[in-house]
Amino acid sequence: MSAMTELTETMLGETQHVEIKIEGGFAQADKLLELVNRLADLPAEDPCADGLVEEIAELIVQRQMFIDSILADDCAGQNAELIRALLDETQALTYQCQPLLAHRQALLHLGHRHKQQVSIYKTIDANR
């Protein structure tokens, strides 16, 4: 919140608008992190996992639109501190999601490999 306070003090006339945008951006990141943590606790085969992935994808799209609007409004570089804070937060989210992504990709690869093995055994069995 200190970045929000510093930024609102430096921006005259648009203080309320900037505060709302900052709070919205950080709230999205908190919600994303919460959903990622919930997803990490669920087994991959759990049907709820698909719903969480969809929610995460929707929040990512909303966050991207939010960041795009900040960048579009930043004609003279007035939002540099905000953009830097959002970039840092995005990098932190990416770092925190990497282990979950790697684990889920490994599961997908393992499933694909298993299907290939079953297919090979079926072919061998059919040729007997």
Summary of the structure (lengths in Angstrom):
residues: 128
radius of gyration: 21.7
end to end distance: 70.3
largest distance: 81.7
contacts: 306
relative contact order: 0.10
helix: 86%
strand: 0%
